[in-house]
C-alpha cells in the first residue's frame, strides 16, 4: 500500500510530538509519498528558521525527504484540485488551499492521506484519511 503524508505529520515528528520514524518503520510494506506542495511548506519553515534551529530543521527535512517519494503537481492534479475546491466551496466546507492540493494528490494516485487534521481532510469527497498512531 502507499500513503501520502501531510505536512502536519512531518512537523509533529520534527517537534517531537510524534515518533514519525517509528511510525514509518512499523509499516515496512508501505511506500510513503509527499505532495510537492508539502515540500514547499516544509522548506518555507526552513527558510524562516535561524541559527541552530535552522540547521537542525534542514537536517531533519533532508533526512526525511530521502525516505519519501515526491509526487508532482501536474495538470491532472490541477484538474482534481479545481474540482475538489469547487465541491468544497459549494458545500461551505472551505479548507486550506494546501490541504486541497494534498487531497487532490492522494485522490489522483488512489492513495490515502496520513494527517492529524481529520476535520479538514474528512470533508473531502473520495479521500481516504489515515490517522497516524503508534
LUMZARO-20390 format. One record per residue: residue in one letter; residue number from 1; x, y, z negated of N, C-alpha, C in turn; chain. Coordinates in Angstrom, 3 decimals. Layout:
BEGIN
("A" NUM (X Y Z) (X Y Z) (X Y Z) "A")
...
END
This chain:
BEGIN
("X" 1 (0.837 -1.178 0.000) (0.000 0.000 0.000) (0.886 1.246 0.000) "A")
("X" 2 (0.309 2.348 0.325) (1.017 3.621 0.370) (0.225 4.665 -0.409) "A")
("X" 3 (0.944 5.622 -0.983) (0.318 6.662 -1.781) (0.976 8.003 -1.460) "A")
("X" 4 (0.153 9.039 -1.297) (0.645 10.407 -1.147) (0.659 11.025 -2.548) "A")
("X" 5 (1.790 11.572 -2.940) (1.932 12.140 -4.284) (1.759 13.651 -4.221) "A")
("X" 6 (0.861 14.165 -5.051) (0.623 15.604 -5.113) (1.696 16.278 -5.964) "A")
("X" 7 (1.854 17.576 -5.754) (2.871 18.357 -6.465) (2.701 18.290 -7.975) "A")
("X" 8 (1.459 18.236 -8.467) (1.279 18.251 -9.922) (1.902 17.030 -10.589) "A")
("X" 9 (1.935 15.907 -9.902) (2.549 14.693 -10.441) (4.066 14.889 -10.523) "A")
("X" 10 (4.634 15.446 -9.482) (6.081 15.671 -9.432) (6.492 16.717 -10.468) "A")
("X" 11 (5.705 17.770 -10.599) (6.024 18.825 -11.561) (5.925 18.320 -12.993) "A")
("X" 12 (4.913 17.517 -13.291) (4.825 16.941 -14.637) (6.017 16.038 -14.912) "A")
("X" 13 (6.463 15.321 -13.871) (7.660 14.498 -14.028) (8.874 15.334 -14.360) "A")
("X" 14 (9.042 16.430 -13.664) (10.184 17.320 -13.902) (10.148 17.891 -15.314) "A")
("X" 15 (8.959 18.243 -15.783) (8.819 18.864 -17.100) (8.857 17.856 -18.250) "A")
("X" 16 (8.951 16.568 -17.919) (8.997 15.544 -18.957) (7.649 15.191 -19.537) "A")
("X" 17 (6.582 15.618 -18.895) (5.225 15.320 -19.372) (4.684 14.018 -18.781) "A")
("X" 18 (5.414 13.446 -17.836) (5.026 12.193 -17.187) (6.304 11.523 -16.703) "A")
("X" 19 (6.418 10.228 -16.957) (7.617 9.494 -16.534) (7.428 9.023 -15.092) "A")
("X" 20 (7.643 9.946 -14.174) (7.446 9.655 -12.760) (8.348 8.534 -12.254) "A")
("X" 21 (9.651 8.530 -12.567) (10.479 7.415 -12.091) (9.967 6.051 -12.569) "A")
("X" 22 (9.509 5.971 -13.810) (8.970 4.704 -14.324) (7.708 4.315 -13.569) "A")
("X" 23 (6.848 5.288 -13.281) (5.619 5.003 -12.536) (5.947 4.500 -11.133) "A")
("X" 24 (6.906 5.134 -10.492) (7.315 4.682 -9.159) (7.902 3.273 -9.221) "A")
("X" 25 (8.743 3.025 -10.224) (9.410 1.727 -10.348) (8.455 0.596 -10.693) "A")
("X" 26 (7.364 0.897 -11.409) (6.432 -0.169 -11.790) (5.521 -0.581 -10.637) "A")
("X" 27 (5.660 0.086 -9.500) (4.868 -0.229 -8.318) (5.821 -0.458 -7.140) "A")
("X" 28 (6.671 -1.472 -7.220) (7.732 -1.641 -6.217) (7.232 -1.952 -4.810) "A")
("X" 29 (6.009 -2.404 -4.673) (5.485 -2.726 -3.343) (4.844 -1.535 -2.648) "A")
("X" 30 (4.820 -0.401 -3.321) (4.227 0.809 -2.752) (5.256 1.584 -1.935) "A")
("X" 31 (4.757 2.317 -0.967) (5.560 3.299 -0.260) (4.996 4.647 -0.669) "A")
("X" 32 (5.881 5.556 -1.047) (5.447 6.852 -1.550) (5.730 7.943 -0.533) "A")
("X" 33 (4.752 8.800 -0.368) (4.814 9.892 0.592) (4.504 11.203 -0.107) "A")
("X" 34 (4.931 12.289 0.509) (4.501 13.622 0.116) (4.156 14.380 1.383) "A")
("X" 35 (3.177 15.249 1.275) (2.833 16.124 2.392) (3.910 17.196 2.500) "A")
("X" 36 (4.155 17.645 3.701) (5.191 18.668 3.894) (4.883 19.930 3.095) "A")
("X" 37 (3.612 20.271 2.919) (3.273 21.458 2.130) (3.684 21.272 0.670) "A")
("X" 38 (3.689 20.056 0.185) (4.129 19.782 -1.185) (5.613 20.085 -1.329) "A")
("X" 39 (6.380 19.744 -0.304) (7.807 20.063 -0.326) (7.996 21.575 -0.403) "A")
("X" 40 (7.194 22.320 0.348) (7.280 23.788 0.297) (6.952 24.298 -1.108) "A")
("X" 41 (5.916 23.745 -1.729) (5.549 24.157 -3.091) (6.702 23.913 -4.060) "A")
("X" 42 (7.311 22.747 -3.943) (8.382 22.379 -4.858) (9.639 23.219 -4.635) "A")
("X" 43 (9.983 23.459 -3.373) (11.158 24.297 -3.093) (10.899 25.746 -3.499) "A")
("X" 44 (9.663 26.175 -3.423) (9.317 27.508 -3.911) (9.678 27.622 -5.393) "A")
("X" 45 (9.381 26.566 -6.136) (9.746 26.535 -7.554) (11.249 26.617 -7.767) "A")
("X" 46 (12.011 25.962 -6.903) (13.470 26.039 -6.987) (13.921 27.473 -6.701) "A")
("X" 47 (13.356 28.067 -5.662) (13.751 29.426 -5.265) (13.450 30.462 -6.347) "A")
("X" 48 (12.419 30.223 -7.127) (12.055 31.164 -8.193) (12.882 30.971 -9.458) "A")
("X" 49 (13.470 29.794 -9.614) (14.230 29.481 -10.823) (15.606 30.155 -10.783) "A")
("X" 50 (16.192 30.310 -11.967) (17.515 30.945 -12.059) (18.427 30.117 -12.961) "A")
("X" 51 (19.714 30.370 -12.821) (20.720 29.791 -13.703) (20.713 28.281 -13.754) "A")
("X" 52 (20.919 27.765 -14.974) (20.984 26.311 -15.181) (19.662 25.635 -14.847) "A")
("X" 53 (18.568 26.340 -15.098) (17.253 25.778 -14.795) (17.118 25.531 -13.291) "A")
("X" 54 (17.628 26.452 -12.485) (17.573 26.275 -11.031) (18.403 25.071 -10.598) "A")
("X" 55 (19.589 24.940 -11.171) (20.459 23.813 -10.826) (19.786 22.496 -11.183) "A")
("X" 56 (19.192 22.421 -12.365) (18.518 21.193 -12.805) (17.304 20.902 -11.938) "A")
("X" 57 (16.513 21.932 -11.637) (15.308 21.755 -10.818) (15.676 21.281 -9.415) "A")
("X" 58 (16.704 21.878 -8.835) (17.116 21.488 -7.489) (17.634 20.048 -7.473) "A")
("X" 59 (18.406 19.657 -8.473) (18.916 18.283 -8.556) (17.770 17.292 -8.696) "A")
("X" 60 (16.796 17.629 -9.551) (15.630 16.755 -9.729) (14.890 16.578 -8.405) "A")
("X" 61 (14.658 17.672 -7.729) (13.916 17.623 -6.472) (14.679 16.848 -5.405) "A")
("X" 62 (15.958 17.095 -5.265) (16.734 16.379 -4.255) (16.753 14.882 -4.532) "A")
("X" 63 (16.898 14.498 -5.794) (16.888 13.086 -6.151) (15.537 12.447 -5.837) "A")
("X" 64 (14.480 13.124 -6.191) (13.149 12.581 -5.967) (12.820 12.481 -4.478) "A")
("X" 65 (13.109 13.528 -3.750) (12.776 13.553 -2.321) (13.490 12.430 -1.577) "A")
("X" 66 (14.644 12.023 -2.062) (15.366 10.927 -1.406) (14.607 9.606 -1.514) "A")
("X" 67 (13.657 9.522 -2.443) (12.856 8.304 -2.629) (11.512 8.346 -1.900) "A")
("X" 68 (11.200 9.488 -1.276) (9.888 9.686 -0.682) (9.986 9.921 0.822) "A")
("X" 69 (8.890 9.636 1.497) (8.784 9.936 2.922) (7.927 11.189 3.054) "A")
("X" 70 (8.398 12.157 3.833) (7.660 13.406 4.010) (6.770 13.287 5.239) "A")
("X" 71 (5.472 13.523 5.041) (4.505 13.480 6.139) (4.318 14.890 6.699) "A")
("X" 72 (4.541 15.068 7.989) (4.471 16.411 8.571) (3.035 16.901 8.748) "A")
("X" 73 (2.904 18.202 8.808) (1.639 18.855 9.125) (1.651 19.097 10.624) "A")
("X" 74 (0.844 18.333 11.330) (0.787 18.408 12.793) (-0.647 18.741 13.219) "A")
("X" 75 (-0.874 18.796 14.503) (-2.197 19.197 14.999) (-3.312 18.313 14.446) "A")
("X" 76 (-3.103 17.012 14.398) (-4.159 16.126 13.886) (-4.426 16.401 12.408) "A")
("X" 77 (-3.393 16.733 11.656) (-3.574 17.104 10.252) (-4.368 18.405 10.158) "A")
("X" 78 (-4.027 19.347 11.032) (-4.716 20.644 11.041) (-6.205 20.488 11.333) "A")
("X" 79 (-6.554 19.589 12.219) (-7.975 19.384 12.539) (-8.730 18.801 11.352) "A")
("X" 80 (-8.130 17.844 10.670) (-8.759 17.279 9.472) (-8.826 18.340 8.371) "A")
("X" 81 (-7.758 19.098 8.225) (-7.715 20.187 7.248) (-8.869 21.159 7.490) "A")
("X" 82 (-9.049 21.579 8.738) (-10.111 22.534 9.079) (-11.497 21.948 8.782) "A")
("X" 83 (-11.690 20.679 9.119) (-12.975 20.023 8.869) (-13.263 19.965 7.370) "A")
("X" 84 (-12.269 19.536 6.581) (-12.456 19.456 5.127) (-12.713 20.829 4.523) "A")
("X" 85 (-11.967 21.800 4.973) (-12.107 23.168 4.484) (-13.536 23.655 4.708) "A")
("X" 86 (-14.065 23.434 5.918) (-15.432 23.851 6.246) (-16.455 23.085 5.405) "A")
("X" 87 (-16.251 21.778 5.234) (-17.182 20.972 4.442) (-17.200 21.430 2.980) "A")
("X" 88 (-16.018 21.626 2.421) (-15.932 22.047 1.025) (-16.527 23.441 0.831) "A")
("X" 89 (-16.239 24.322 1.769) (-16.770 25.685 1.710) (-18.297 25.676 1.784) "A")
("X" 90 (-18.839 24.886 2.690) (-20.303 24.794 2.840) (-20.967 24.245 1.584) "A")
("X" 91 (-20.262 23.341 0.902) (-20.808 22.730 -0.308) (-20.540 23.571 -1.556) "A")
("X" 92 (-19.818 24.690 -1.389) (-19.481 25.529 -2.536) (-18.400 24.933 -3.414) "A")
("X" 93 (-17.610 24.039 -2.852) (-16.543 23.368 -3.604) (-15.169 23.827 -3.132) "A")
("X" 94 (-14.913 25.094 -3.191) (-13.632 25.613 -2.743) (-12.531 25.128 -3.689) "A")
("X" 95 (-11.476 24.563 -3.101) (-10.316 24.143 -3.867) (-9.082 24.821 -3.269) "A")
("X" 96 (-7.962 24.685 -3.935) (-6.717 25.301 -3.491) (-6.381 24.888 -2.055) "A")
("X" 97 (-5.919 25.850 -1.266) (-5.572 25.577 0.138) (-4.574 24.444 0.262) "A")
("X" 98 (-3.565 24.422 -0.607) (-2.558 23.366 -0.523) (-3.174 22.004 -0.836) "A")
("X" 99 (-4.116 21.970 -1.773) (-4.779 20.706 -2.092) (-5.577 20.186 -0.900) "A")
("X" 100 (-6.186 21.075 -0.151) (-6.920 20.638 1.046) (-5.945 20.032 2.054) "A")
("X" 101 (-4.776 20.630 2.199) (-3.784 20.096 3.139) (-3.283 18.731 2.670) "A")
("X" 102 (-3.020 18.590 1.382) (-2.588 17.289 0.845) (-3.681 16.251 1.075) "A")
("X" 103 (-4.928 16.618 0.806) (-6.047 15.705 1.031) (-6.158 15.335 2.511) "A")
("X" 104 (-6.034 16.313 3.385) (-6.095 16.049 4.830) (-4.992 15.098 5.256) "A")
("X" 105 (-3.817 15.262 4.676) (-2.693 14.384 4.994) (-3.000 12.956 4.559) "A")
("X" 106 (-3.535 12.791 3.364) (-3.906 11.455 2.895) (-4.968 10.820 3.771) "A")
("X" 107 (-6.000 11.579 4.097) (-7.085 11.050 4.943) (-6.570 10.691 6.325) "A")
("X" 108 (-5.747 11.548 6.897) (-5.217 11.287 8.236) (-4.513 9.937 8.313) "A")
("X" 109 (-3.762 9.603 7.281) (-2.974 8.368 7.301) (-3.676 7.197 6.614) "A")
("X" 110 (-4.828 7.475 6.018) (-5.559 6.416 5.326) (-4.951 6.056 3.980) "A")
("X" 111 (-4.244 7.010 3.344) (-3.586 6.767 2.069) (-4.304 7.513 0.948) "A")
("X" 112 (-4.361 6.912 -0.234) (-4.886 7.652 -1.382) (-3.895 8.718 -1.814) "A")
("X" 113 (-4.386 9.679 -2.582) (-3.543 10.737 -3.131) (-3.450 10.536 -4.640) "A")
("X" 114 (-2.215 10.511 -5.148) (-1.984 10.439 -6.590) (-1.935 11.861 -7.122) "A")
("X" 115 (-2.823 12.153 -8.076) (-2.903 13.505 -8.620) (-3.489 13.471 -10.023) "A")
("X" 116 (-3.094 14.437 -10.820) (-3.705 14.619 -12.134) (-4.912 15.546 -12.033) "A")
("X" 117 (-4.961 16.354 -10.991) (-6.049 17.306 -10.809) (-7.239 16.616 -10.137) "A")
("X" 118 (-7.904 15.765 -10.889) (-9.012 14.989 -10.327) (-10.175 15.874 -9.890) "A")
("X" 119 (-10.424 16.951 -10.607) (-11.561 17.819 -10.294) (-11.511 18.289 -8.842) "A")
("X" 120 (-10.361 18.732 -8.391) (-10.249 19.200 -7.013) (-10.327 18.059 -6.017) "A")
("X" 121 (-9.516 17.067 -6.209) (-9.401 16.023 -5.194) (-10.636 15.134 -5.097) "A")
("X" 122 (-11.344 14.926 -6.194) (-12.536 14.077 -6.130) (-13.679 14.740 -5.374) "A")
("X" 123 (-13.593 16.034 -5.150) (-14.648 16.707 -4.384) (-14.425 16.597 -2.877) "A")
("X" 124 (-13.318 15.993 -2.460) (-13.006 15.876 -1.032) (-13.643 14.608 -0.478) "A")
("X" 125 (-14.563 14.767 0.475) (-15.215 13.589 1.043) (-14.228 12.700 1.794) "A")
("X" 126 (-14.315 11.400 1.525) (-13.488 10.439 2.245) (-12.109 10.232 1.685) "A")
("X" 127 (-11.781 10.893 0.565) (-10.446 10.759 -0.026) (-10.491 9.846 -1.238) "A")
("X" 128 (-9.555 8.915 -1.302) (-9.374 8.087 -2.489) (-8.316 8.741 -3.356) "A")
("X" 129 (-8.605 8.865 -4.645) (-7.689 9.517 -5.575) (-7.201 8.513 -6.602) "A")
("X" 130 (-5.895 8.531 -6.867) (-5.274 7.674 -7.865) (-4.808 8.571 -9.002) "A")
("X" 131 (-5.215 8.228 -10.221) (-4.742 8.963 -11.395) (-3.521 8.208 -11.919) "A")
("X" 132 (-2.331 8.829 -11.846) (-1.116 8.103 -12.271) (-1.083 7.868 -13.765) "A")
("X" 133 (-0.810 6.654 -14.157) (-0.623 6.346 -15.571) (0.302 5.149 -15.697) "A")
("X" 134 (0.970 5.130 -16.819) (1.920 4.044 -17.063) (1.302 3.081 -18.040) "A")
END
